[in-house]
Amino acid sequence: MSVPAAHVLVVGVDGVRYDTLVEVDTPHLDAIAAAGFRRPVQVHPQVPTISGPSWATMVTGVLPGTHRIYDNDLSGHALAANPDFVHLARRAQPDLQAFIGADWQPLVTAHSGGPLFADGGYLPDCRRGEEAEPADWHRADQLVTDAAATFLAGLDGRRGSASFVYLHGCDTAGHQTGVSERYRELVRASDERVGQLVRAVDARVSRAEEDWVIIAATDHGHRPEGGHGGDSPEERTAWIAAQGAGVPDSPPAELELADVAGHAFSVLGLTPRSDDVIGVPFGQRDAGTD
């Protein structure tokens, strides 16, 4: 009997405080936690609580001193030597299917020194920045989610896949309105979009024969009035939720954001290029791995 191909889906939900996540009704993230785990994670002391370095650490498994990203301008990065897990998987497995979608340009385009993901990805056509209103935040994340759900529904289950889906609305709301009802609205909406992606996976005809890992995570929190980049507990507390192959059914005692990449590397059978990778598969850090 052949071994099922590995499929990894990572959903990055930017800027969601863990206490707000617990407070708000999030049934779809709760379901992931029930099937695996969800726990708060302290952002590594060497990682600024800023999106660029936090996401870079999460998807490459290395710290800023290695990937050379310290803020939201990615110029001067060292990602060629420390590529994201999707690019590394595509290089190792030419027939691997991949999807990357995000409304934040540096993740998928050359904007601000990007892309963080070497192969680029889907960027929705929508208003951004000061011109954008809450309806635009929702629309952008929904366009990314719809594109990802279509990909997930149609991929060939006999071949592996690696996907990263980025939802920006919560962080935008946090910056604009602080930890407000609008912010909570975007957290609930992001949970619904996570649910849409999980349903796309679960509805696949060949789902029972496929080996999936689904990870949802945030990069940092927010101050109550909005904003991040400092060292307060509210900013330094992130979180990870995961279910599927190799995922422990209780929260690991020790966890780093870099372990998202570490687990993806393990599931996809990848050997990172850098000796500086600190990310390990979920649960292995408990066994004494540094």
Beta strands, then each sheet from edge to edge (+ up, - down):
strand 1: 6-13
strand 2: 37-42
strand 3: 97-101
strand 4: 161-167
strand 5: 211-217
strand 6: 237-244
sheet 1: 2+ 6- 5+ 1+ 4+ 3+
end
